[in-house]
Amino acid sequence: MARKDKHVSETPATQMLRRAGVAFSEHPYDYVDHGGTAESARQLGLPEHAVVKTLVMQDDKAQPLIVLMHGDRQVSTKALAREIGVKSVEPCTPEVAQRHSGYLVGGTSPFGTKKAMRVFVAASVLELPRIFINGGRRGFLVGIDPSVLVPLLQARPVHCALAP
């Protein structure tokens, strides 16, 4: 099914990217519940490894944090906790994630979140030439140079990706 609306209206994420002068491409697709990065990669003809998911998690003190991970990888919460110096890390419930980020689950972007959160990025994501990450709405990815993640989000590279 072809999309009629090739341009997606502004989101807090695209507003933040524009304010920061970050060049990005827009990639709308037909959102599918529980389709995840496999579905967006399939529809857009992208390698799932280059589609980066934004995961809202919390540490043992219920402090929220964001983890940016390859679409085809899982987060080792044990490795992440060890690396960031906390006892444990776990995913937030969808309701808590939405409250922290201001975005609906499935449309969570690390840019323009409602609450400032620590951001951690799988170090291997930074090695890719280009990534595709949620633009702040379900069914909408933006293509960016991953090198902007560290200065723009103060993202800290971590080694917590589980092999497929």
C-alpha positions in Angstrom: 0.0 0.0 0.0 1.5 3.3 -1.1 1.7 6.1 1.4 0.0 9.3 0.4 1.7 11.4 3.0 5.3 11.3 2.1 6.1 14.2 4.4 5.4 13.6 8.1 4.5 16.6 10.2 6.8 17.9 12.9 7.4 16.0 16.1 9.4 17.0 19.2 12.1 14.8 17.7 12.3 16.5 14.3 12.0 19.9 16.0 15.1 19.1 18.1 17.0 17.8 15.1 16.2 20.9 13.1 17.2 23.3 16.0 20.5 21.4 16.3 21.1 21.7 12.6 21.2 17.9 12.1 20.5 16.8 8.6 18.1 13.9 8.4 16.0 12.0 5.9 12.3 11.1 6.5 11.1 7.5 6.2 7.4 6.9 6.8 6.1 3.4 6.7 2.8 1.6 7.7 3.0 1.0 11.4 2.2 -2.6 12.5 1.5 -3.4 16.1 4.3 -5.5 17.5 6.1 -5.4 14.1 9.2 -3.8 15.6 12.3 -3.0 13.7 11.9 -6.2 11.5 8.7 -4.7 10.0 10.0 -1.2 9.5 13.2 -2.6 7.9 11.2 -4.9 5.6 8.9 -2.1 4.4 11.7 0.4 3.9 14.2 -2.1 2.4 16.7 -1.4 5.1 19.1 -3.8 6.9 17.5 -4.4 10.4 21.0 -3.9 11.9 20.9 -0.2 10.8 17.4 0.3 12.3 18.0 1.5 15.8 15.4 0.9 18.5 14.9 3.4 21.4 14.4 1.4 24.6 13.2 3.2 27.8 14.6 1.3 30.8 15.2 2.0 34.5 17.9 1.2 37.0 17.5 -0.4 40.4 16.6 3.1 41.8 13.8 3.5 39.2 15.8 6.2 37.4 14.9 6.1 33.7 17.4 5.8 31.0 17.4 5.2 27.2 19.3 2.5 25.4 19.8 2.7 21.6 20.3 -0.7 20.2 20.5 -2.4 16.8 17.1 -3.6 15.7 18.4 -7.2 15.3 20.1 -7.3 18.7 18.9 -7.5 22.3 20.3 -5.7 25.3 22.2 -7.7 27.9 20.8 -5.9 31.0 23.4 -7.6 33.2 26.3 -6.3 31.0 24.6 -2.8 30.8 24.2 -2.6 34.6 27.8 -3.6 35.2 29.1 -1.1 32.6 27.1 1.9 34.0 27.7 1.0 37.6 24.2 0.1 38.9 22.9 -3.1 40.5 20.3 -3.8 37.8 18.5 -2.5 34.7 15.1 -3.5 33.4 12.7 -2.3 30.8 10.0 0.1 31.9 6.4 -0.8 31.5 4.8 0.8 28.4 2.9 3.3 30.6 6.0 4.3 32.5 8.1 4.6 29.3 5.4 6.8 27.8 5.3 9.0 30.9 9.1 9.5 30.8 9.5 10.0 27.1 6.2 11.7 26.1 6.0 9.3 23.2 3.7 6.3 22.5 5.5 2.9 22.7 6.3 2.1 19.0 7.0 5.8 18.4 9.6 6.5 21.0 12.5 8.7 19.8 15.6 9.6 21.9 15.2 13.1 20.6 12.9 15.6 22.2 11.8 13.5 25.1 9.5 14.9 27.8 12.0 14.2 30.6 15.8 14.4 30.3 17.2 10.9 30.6 20.7 9.4 30.5 21.3 7.9 27.0 23.4 4.9 26.3 24.2 3.7 22.8 25.6 0.3 21.7 29.1 1.2 20.6 28.7 -0.7 17.4 25.8 1.6 16.3 28.3 4.4 16.2 30.4 2.5 13.6 27.6 2.4 11.0 27.7 4.9 8.2 24.0 5.8 8.6 21.2 4.8 11.1 17.5 4.9 10.9 15.8 5.7 14.3 12.3 6.6 15.4 11.4 10.2 14.5 8.8 10.6 17.3 5.7 8.9 15.8 4.7 5.4 15.0 5.5 4.6 11.4 8.2 7.2 11.1 12.0 6.8 11.0 14.6 9.4 10.4 17.9 8.6 8.7 20.9 10.3 10.4 24.7 10.0 10.8 25.2 8.2 14.1 28.1 10.5 15.0 25.5 13.1 16.1 24.2 10.9 19.0 27.1 11.5 21.3 27.2 15.3 21.2 23.5 15.9 20.8 22.2 13.4 23.4 25.4 13.1 25.5 25.0 9.4 24.6 27.6 7.2 26.3 28.8 4.2 24.2 28.4 0.9 25.9 29.0 -2.8 25.1 25.8 -4.6 26.0 24.5 -6.1 22.7 23.7 -9.8 22.8 24.8 -11.7 19.7 21.9 -12.9 17.5 
